[in-house]
Every structure is written in structure tokens, then in C-alpha cells.
Amino acid sequence: MPQTKRKTFLLDFEKPLCELESRIEQIKILAEENQVDVSVEISQLEIRAEQLRQEIFSTLTPAQRLQLARHPRRPSTLDYVQAISDEWLELHGDRGGYDDPALVGGVARIDGRPMVIIGHQKGRDTKDNVARNFGMAFPSGYRKALRLMQHANKFEMPILTFIDTPGAWSGVEAEKLGQGEAIAYNLRQMFGFDVPIVCTVIGEGGSGGALGIGVADRLLMLEHSVYTVASPEACAAILWKDARKSDRAAAALKITSWDLKELGLIDQIVPEPSSGAHANPLEAATKLKKIIWENLEQLWQMTPKQRKDLRYEKFRKMGKFETVTD
């Protein structure tokens, strides 16, 4: 992953921990300059810092997890590709005259095994985000993704997708080019592929934009990612005519990995480093690679028919409910 130096971006709930860690570093520097042994005091402060870290990240609200999912330094699709693959060749174009930078894909080799990887790609700064349309793909992006998935199916390569988008682009131009049709066609086609499909929500999984590459044998979520039918801001604006009530909407929508695992909508939660994936991207990538590989090993033991049946049953079960009468 790129090791370029970036400006520190802190969320409100991260600030107390950052201040304590900065104080520890300052004490270490002063102690070294003055040749004073303060190892006991530093050890106590480090214990306190770890306790504070656990307190903060174990009690996050859904709205705070949404902030983490949108963190500008959170690892992106291309970050994970570079970290987990031995080789990577990005492929471009939907064979219809367009190449959408908001949705990237290509052929990779992971531990010697060829695979096709596809994912939404956000930018790191305003300029890059504008160029990538903040990870919101046009129809050409979903058609490019489908072309690559068909390539994977033809050559019997597993498909990995990384979901990280507020939603598909909903502008007039996207509608003219067939946004709804492109996503719906992807959904239908993904159910019929013979090869294993593992999808991971790595950041923000929003609405049909996420579903367009989200039909999977195994659906994973990073611990602090979110997956939702609509953004909390949009939900609050619709229900209460006030986007400022997004915190309330975030809790009601059940958008966190823990909520969705309990509801049976995802298969597995991928643990993140103690301060979130943005705090240690390489550790996050290592954990993700291990769990993806474990799931692929299980899926490789199945026949194509068994995988397709599993895929079908998974999505048929979604939305089931029971009515209890007295």
C-alpha cells in the first residue's frame, strides 16, 4: 500500500485516544533527550491507552461506525488488491465505449491462484474523489464489472468483489444510460455463474449500487463497515423530513456488521485492527486475505450446482419473518 504521508484526520471519538498517544510519544522523546528512565510511567500510560482504545471501539454507535466506514484514510479496493495479491493487471472498459473509474477490476494472482477482483473505488482527496465520482458508478461501471465476471466464469477463476459505495450514481445521465437495467442484469447473471463468488463490504455498502456486485456464495463485512438500503441521511429526510436525525435513522436501519450478522444477511464479520482498518491497513488486509482464503477453500469443495443452489437459497431467505399472534 502507498506509504505517502497524509494529513491526520481524526473523528471526534478518536481525539482522546490520539491525545493520550501523542503525550506518550512526547514523554518518550523527552526521556531520551534527558536520559531519564520513565519506563514504568510509560508502561502505565500505554496500558491506559489500550484500555481507552477498547472502551471507545467496543461501544461505538451505528452513526459512529458509519463515520469509520466513510473515513478518508480507510483502505480502498486498490489498497487491498495491492496488499493481498502477488500480481495484478487492471482491465478497462465495458466494450460499449466507456470506462468508469468509480468501479475498478482486473485479473490478480493470490498465492499462485488466478482470480478476478472487482470493487468500487473512492478517492483519497477532493480531486481524486471527483475523478472517481465518490465511488458511485455509472451503468458503464456495472457493465464493465459484468464483462470481467463473465471472463472469470469462462476461465474458471473465482470472483472477489469489494463493496464501498454510497450507492449507484442517480443522475439524469445515468438513468438515460440504463442504470436500473444494468444493476438488475448483473443480479440475474451473478446467480448463474459456476465459479465461487466472495463479496466483502469494506466500507460503505449503499443500496443497489452495492448489490450490483454483491450477489455472493459468501458475503463478508469488515467489522466497522455498514450495509444499508439507503443512507441514514436520506432515510431521515424521507421519514422525518430532517436529515439531521440521521443518527436515529442509523440505529433504526440496522446497518452495522453485527446487526446484519444477527439478521442472517451476511455470513461472516472480518475483525479489524483495534483502532479500525485505517489505523493499520496492512493488518486489516492480512486478516481479510486469511478469511477470504478460508471461504474459498470451502467453496472449492462444492460443485458448481451446489454453489448456485447455496447462492439462491441465501437470497431467498432474506426478508423472511414470522407473525406471532396471541
VENZIWO-V869142 format. One record per run of one state. SS is the DSSP state (2 for helix, 1 for strand, 0 for the rest). FROM is the first residue (numbers start at 1). LEN is the number of residues. If there is no record, write none. Layout:
SS FROM LEN
SS FROM LEN
This chain:
0 1 11
2 12 23
0 35 4
2 39 19
0 58 4
2 62 8
0 70 7
2 77 8
0 85 2
1 87 4
0 91 12
1 103 8
0 111 2
1 113 8
0 121 5
2 126 6
0 132 1
2 133 3
0 136 3
2 139 16
0 155 3
1 158 8
0 166 6
2 172 5
0 177 2
2 179 13
0 192 5
1 197 10
2 207 5
0 212 6
1 218 5
0 223 3
1 226 3
0 229 3
2 232 9
0 241 2
2 243 11
0 254 2
1 256 1
2 257 6
0 263 5
1 268 3
0 271 10
2 281 20
0 301 3
2 304 14
0 318 9
